[in-house]
Amino acid sequence: MIAAIVALMFLPLLLPQIHQPALECQSLVMLGESAAIAQVQPHKGEKYRRPPRVAYEVMENGDVRKLRLVRHSGIKELDANLLLAASRWKYHPRAGCGTMKVSAAFGPIPNEETALKVATPELIRRYGASVIASERPLTAEILRDMWIVGGTLHCRDGRGATTTVCVGGVATAQLSKSDGRIIRIFHTMWLNLSLGTAVVL
């Protein structure tokens, strides 16, 4: 279902654009495969809280600079593993585009479980725990190099129960598969019908 929403919402991005150079400057494409972040067990006195997050800048030649940890996980070794991995990232050059700032990246997202683990706290931070609780279960689907994480639409059916055949929207996050960057967080507005899904933007 998420794939259908995304396909309709972002079809223009998949087609040739008049301002293609501008779009290319806004895109970051990793050179090669980024290694997964090694998971570790907490040491005595440590407790895992949430995925660690880094911020950095990407130069025109694709190099990463000003790398820093902006959110701790609660496990020092896990934080260090993310910093080490990010220090080795290299992106395709973007000649003439200038430096691009990345405010949030969590490292490679290899599977649905990781995508949900990364996106859920960010969606809760943006929309609140009660909203996200009302949209569970959250699901994650991959579209090219992007994970799309979104909630499930629930509406009252007028008979004391709920239905997913209704007009509404869900919290949604777009994450880069290669480096875990938050590309976009937004709330959809769409019509979910038994015969398909139509975006109502």
C-alpha positions as CSV (number, residue, x, y, z in Angstrom):
1,M,0.0,0.0,0.0
2,I,2.8,2.4,0.9
3,A,4.4,1.7,-2.5
4,A,1.2,2.8,-4.3
5,I,1.1,6.0,-2.3
6,V,4.7,6.8,-3.0
7,A,4.4,6.0,-6.7
8,L,1.6,8.5,-7.1
9,M,3.1,11.2,-4.9
10,F,6.6,11.0,-6.4
11,L,6.0,10.1,-10.0
12,P,7.1,13.5,-11.2
13,L,10.5,13.0,-9.5
14,L,11.0,9.9,-11.7
15,L,10.4,11.7,-14.9
16,P,12.8,14.1,-16.8
17,Q,12.8,17.5,-15.1
18,I,13.3,20.9,-16.6
19,H,15.5,21.8,-13.6
20,Q,17.5,18.6,-13.6
21,P,20.8,20.2,-12.5
22,A,19.0,21.6,-9.4
23,L,17.7,18.2,-8.5
24,E,21.1,16.6,-8.9
25,C,22.5,19.1,-6.5
26,Q,20.0,18.1,-3.9
27,S,20.7,14.4,-4.3
28,L,23.4,12.4,-2.5
29,V,24.4,9.1,-4.0
30,M,26.8,6.9,-2.1
31,L,29.8,5.5,-4.0
32,G,29.8,1.7,-3.5
33,E,28.1,-0.2,-0.8
34,S,28.2,1.2,2.7
35,A,29.1,-1.4,5.4
36,A,26.5,-2.2,8.0
37,I,27.0,-0.8,11.5
38,A,28.3,-3.5,13.8
39,Q,25.7,-4.1,16.6
40,V,27.1,-4.5,20.1
41,Q,25.8,-5.4,23.5
42,P,25.7,-2.7,26.2
43,H,28.4,-2.8,28.9
44,K,27.7,-2.7,32.6
45,G,25.9,0.5,33.4
46,E,24.9,1.2,29.8
47,K,21.4,1.0,28.4
48,Y,20.3,1.3,24.8
49,R,17.9,4.2,24.3
50,R,17.6,4.8,20.6
51,P,19.6,4.7,17.4
52,P,22.6,7.0,17.3
53,R,22.7,9.8,14.8
54,V,25.4,11.7,13.1
55,A,25.5,15.0,11.2
56,Y,28.0,16.1,8.6
57,E,28.7,18.1,5.4
58,V,29.3,16.6,1.9
59,M,31.7,18.6,-0.2
60,E,31.4,18.9,-4.0
61,N,33.9,16.1,-4.5
62,G,31.8,13.8,-2.4
63,D,34.0,13.8,0.7
64,V,32.5,13.9,4.2
65,R,33.7,16.6,6.6
66,K,32.7,18.1,9.9
67,L,31.3,14.7,11.0
68,R,29.9,14.7,14.5
69,L,27.7,12.6,16.7
70,V,24.5,14.5,17.5
71,R,22.6,11.9,19.4
72,H,23.9,9.1,21.6
73,S,22.5,5.6,21.7
74,G,23.4,5.0,25.3
75,I,26.1,2.5,24.2
76,K,29.5,4.1,23.6
77,E,30.8,1.4,21.3
78,L,27.7,1.6,19.1
79,D,28.1,5.4,18.8
80,A,31.8,4.9,17.9
81,N,31.0,2.3,15.3
82,L,28.6,4.7,13.5
83,L,31.2,7.5,13.6
84,L,33.8,5.2,12.2
85,A,31.6,4.0,9.4
86,A,30.4,7.5,8.5
87,S,34.0,8.7,8.3
88,R,34.5,6.3,5.4
89,W,31.5,7.3,3.4
90,K,32.1,8.8,-0.1
91,Y,29.4,10.2,-2.3
92,H,29.3,10.9,-6.1
93,P,30.8,14.3,-6.9
94,R,28.3,17.1,-7.4
95,A,30.4,19.7,-9.4
96,G,29.2,23.3,-9.0
97,C,26.7,22.4,-6.3
98,G,28.6,23.6,-3.2
99,T,28.6,22.0,0.2
100,M,25.5,20.1,1.3
101,K,24.6,19.8,5.0
102,V,23.2,16.6,6.4
103,S,21.6,17.1,9.8
104,A,20.6,13.5,10.5
105,A,21.9,10.1,9.4
106,F,21.7,6.8,11.2
107,G,23.9,4.5,9.1
108,P,22.9,1.9,6.5
109,I,19.4,0.5,6.7
110,P,19.5,-3.1,5.5
111,N,16.0,-4.4,6.4
112,E,12.5,-3.5,7.4
113,E,13.3,-4.0,11.1
114,T,16.0,-1.4,11.1
115,A,13.9,1.0,9.1
116,L,11.1,0.8,11.7
117,K,13.6,1.1,14.5
118,V,15.1,4.3,13.0
119,A,11.9,5.9,11.8
120,T,9.5,5.3,14.7
121,P,11.2,7.6,17.3
122,E,11.5,10.3,14.6
123,L,7.8,10.0,13.8
124,I,6.9,10.1,17.5
125,R,9.0,13.2,18.0
126,R,7.3,15.0,15.1
127,Y,3.7,13.9,15.6
128,G,3.5,12.7,19.2
129,A,3.2,9.2,20.8
130,S,-0.6,9.2,20.8
131,V,-0.9,9.9,17.0
132,I,1.6,7.2,16.1
133,A,-0.1,4.8,18.5
134,S,-3.4,5.4,16.7
135,E,-1.7,4.6,13.4
136,R,0.0,1.3,14.3
137,P,1.1,-1.0,12.9
138,L,3.8,0.9,11.1
139,T,5.1,-0.7,8.0
140,A,8.2,-0.3,5.9
141,E,8.7,-0.9,2.2
142,I,11.7,-0.3,0.0
143,L,11.6,1.9,-3.2
144,R,14.9,1.9,-5.0
145,D,17.4,3.3,-2.4
146,M,14.7,4.6,-0.1
147,W,12.8,3.1,2.8
148,I,9.2,4.4,3.2
149,V,7.9,4.0,6.7
150,G,4.3,4.8,7.3
151,G,1.4,4.1,9.6
152,T,-1.9,2.3,9.0
153,L,-5.1,4.3,8.5
154,H,-8.0,3.5,10.8
155,C,-11.4,5.2,10.7
156,R,-14.6,4.6,12.6
157,D,-17.2,2.8,10.4
158,G,-20.3,4.3,12.2
159,R,-21.1,0.9,13.8
160,G,-18.7,1.0,16.7
161,A,-15.8,-0.6,14.8
162,T,-13.0,0.6,12.7
163,T,-12.2,0.3,9.0
164,T,-9.3,1.1,6.6
165,V,-11.6,2.0,3.8
166,C,-11.8,5.7,4.4
167,V,-10.4,9.2,3.9
168,G,-7.5,10.2,6.1
169,G,-3.7,10.2,6.3
170,V,-0.8,8.7,8.1
171,A,2.6,9.8,9.4
172,T,5.3,8.9,6.9
173,A,9.1,9.0,6.8
174,Q,11.5,8.6,3.9
175,L,14.9,7.2,4.8
176,S,18.0,6.6,2.6
177,K,18.9,2.9,2.6
178,S,22.6,3.6,2.0
179,D,23.3,6.0,4.9
180,G,20.1,6.3,6.9
181,R,19.6,9.9,6.1
182,I,16.1,11.3,6.9
183,I,15.0,12.6,3.5
184,R,11.6,13.7,4.5
185,I,9.0,13.4,7.2
186,F,5.4,14.3,6.4
187,H,1.7,13.3,7.0
188,T,-0.2,12.0,4.0
189,M,-3.8,12.7,3.1
190,W,-5.2,10.0,0.9
191,L,-8.3,7.9,0.1
192,N,-7.9,4.2,0.7
193,L,-10.4,2.2,-1.3
194,S,-10.8,-1.6,-1.8
195,L,-10.0,-1.1,-5.5
196,G,-6.8,0.9,-5.0
197,T,-5.3,3.9,-3.4
198,A,-5.6,7.5,-4.5
199,V,-3.6,10.4,-3.1
200,V,-5.6,13.4,-2.1
201,L,-2.9,16.1,-1.8
